[in-house]
Amino acid sequence: MQFLVDAQLPPALARWISAQGYPACHVADIGMASARDPEIWDRAYGDGAIIITKDEDFAMLRTIRPDGPTVIWFRTPNCRRQILLDSFARLWPQMLDKLNQGETLIELRS
């Protein structure tokens, strides 16, 4: 499993995921910080990456294009980076379980 973190989430999330032993990068790491959703979608699909986003558009796109990349829709209010990372860390085991069960659109609520 490898992850691509969307622009609405901090690069620190990609670093946290990498520290858990999973390849992860932020869109800014690959020169896509201002890319449109379809470009990010295509990049994730081509790389075999799972998109982690706060953007509902990716969740909607996943329902329309079921052959695309897996999407983790992280529904969290705007908050400080550490609070966001702590919330994600609490949800991490649940998310991994769902991925291992084959779910391709996972909604996480903090």
C-alpha positions as CSV (number, residue, x, y, z in Angstrom):
1,M,0.0,0.0,0.0
2,Q,1.2,3.5,-0.8
3,F,-0.6,6.7,-0.2
4,L,-0.9,10.1,-1.9
5,V,-2.0,12.9,0.5
6,D,-4.1,15.7,-1.1
7,A,-3.4,19.4,-0.8
8,Q,-6.1,20.2,1.9
9,L,-4.1,18.0,4.3
10,P,-0.6,18.9,5.6
11,P,2.5,17.3,4.3
12,A,3.2,16.2,7.9
13,L,0.4,13.6,7.4
14,A,2.4,11.9,4.6
15,R,5.5,11.9,6.9
16,W,3.5,10.3,9.7
17,I,2.2,7.6,7.4
18,S,5.8,7.0,6.2
19,A,6.9,6.7,9.8
20,Q,4.3,3.8,10.2
21,G,6.2,1.9,7.4
22,Y,4.0,2.8,4.4
23,P,5.2,4.7,1.4
24,A,3.5,8.1,1.3
25,C,3.9,11.5,-0.3
26,H,2.1,14.7,-0.4
27,V,1.0,16.2,-3.7
28,A,3.4,19.1,-3.1
29,D,6.3,16.5,-2.9
30,I,5.6,15.6,-6.5
31,G,4.9,19.0,-7.9
32,M,1.1,18.7,-7.9
33,A,0.2,21.1,-5.1
34,S,-2.0,23.1,-7.4
35,A,-3.1,20.2,-9.7
36,R,-6.8,19.6,-10.4
37,D,-8.5,16.6,-9.0
38,P,-8.6,14.6,-12.3
39,E,-4.8,15.0,-12.6
40,I,-4.3,13.8,-9.0
41,W,-6.7,11.0,-9.6
42,D,-4.9,9.8,-12.7
43,R,-1.5,10.1,-10.9
44,A,-2.7,8.0,-8.0
45,Y,-4.2,5.4,-10.3
46,G,-1.1,5.2,-12.4
47,D,1.1,4.8,-9.3
48,G,-1.3,2.4,-7.6
49,A,-1.6,4.9,-4.7
50,I,-4.5,5.4,-2.3
51,I,-5.7,9.0,-2.1
52,I,-6.2,10.6,1.3
53,T,-8.2,13.7,1.1
54,K,-10.6,16.1,2.8
55,D,-12.2,16.8,-0.6
56,E,-15.7,15.3,-1.1
57,D,-15.1,15.5,-4.9
58,F,-12.8,12.5,-4.7
59,A,-15.4,10.5,-2.9
60,M,-18.0,11.4,-5.5
61,L,-15.5,10.6,-8.3
62,R,-14.9,7.2,-6.7
63,T,-18.6,6.3,-6.9
64,I,-18.7,7.4,-10.6
65,R,-15.5,5.7,-11.6
66,P,-15.2,2.4,-9.6
67,D,-12.1,1.3,-11.4
68,G,-10.1,4.2,-10.1
69,P,-7.9,4.5,-7.0
70,T,-9.0,3.8,-3.5
71,V,-10.1,7.0,-1.6
72,I,-9.8,7.7,2.1
73,W,-12.1,10.6,2.8
74,F,-10.9,12.1,6.0
75,R,-13.7,14.2,7.4
76,T,-12.3,16.5,10.0
77,P,-12.9,20.2,10.8
78,N,-10.1,22.7,10.2
79,C,-7.8,22.4,13.2
80,R,-4.2,22.6,14.2
81,R,-1.8,20.2,12.5
82,Q,-1.1,18.2,15.7
83,I,-4.8,17.7,16.5
84,L,-5.3,16.5,12.9
85,L,-2.4,14.1,13.2
86,D,-3.7,12.8,16.5
87,S,-7.2,12.2,15.1
88,F,-5.8,10.4,12.1
89,A,-3.6,8.2,14.3
90,R,-6.6,7.2,16.3
91,L,-8.4,6.2,13.1
92,W,-5.4,4.5,11.5
93,P,-6.1,0.9,12.7
94,Q,-9.8,1.1,11.6
95,M,-8.7,2.5,8.2
96,L,-6.2,-0.3,7.7
97,D,-8.8,-2.9,8.6
98,K,-11.2,-1.5,6.0
99,L,-8.4,-1.4,3.4
100,N,-7.5,-5.0,4.2
101,Q,-11.2,-6.0,3.7
102,G,-11.1,-4.5,0.2
103,E,-13.1,-1.3,0.7
104,T,-12.3,1.3,-1.9
105,L,-14.1,4.3,-0.5
106,I,-13.5,4.8,3.2
107,E,-15.0,7.7,5.1
108,L,-13.2,8.5,8.3
109,R,-14.7,11.0,10.8
110,S,-12.6,12.6,13.5
